[in-house]
Amino acid sequence: MTDSPNRALRVIVFAKAPLPGYAKTRLVPALGEESAAALAERMLKYTLQQCLQAEVGSIELCVAPHREHEYWQSLALPEIVALSSQGREISVSACGGQPGEHK
């Protein structure tokens, strides 16, 4: 892949809030709700760390249940990471718009 100075690259990471009973629910029988949620949080942080270290462009963290949820609001994110909610917003941004912009 060649780098084009006229084309911005955005990495989009989809994530559920790593809450007990909400994330990694298929692992609950083996790990329990708390451990499954802790694993989800470690995986999310690792994924974001890898995206930041790759330095290929901006990063959009597209979240559920919604970006206003207290978990996402309390998460310290670098300025390069934009927070958006899954749903209509991602379909707009994935088509070249900005999160929150409706075309």
Secondary structure by P-SEA (a helix, b strand, c coil): ccccccbbbbbbbbbcccccccccccccccccaaaaaaaaaaaaaaaaaaaaaacccbbbbcccccccccccccccccccbbbbbccaaaaaaaacccccccc
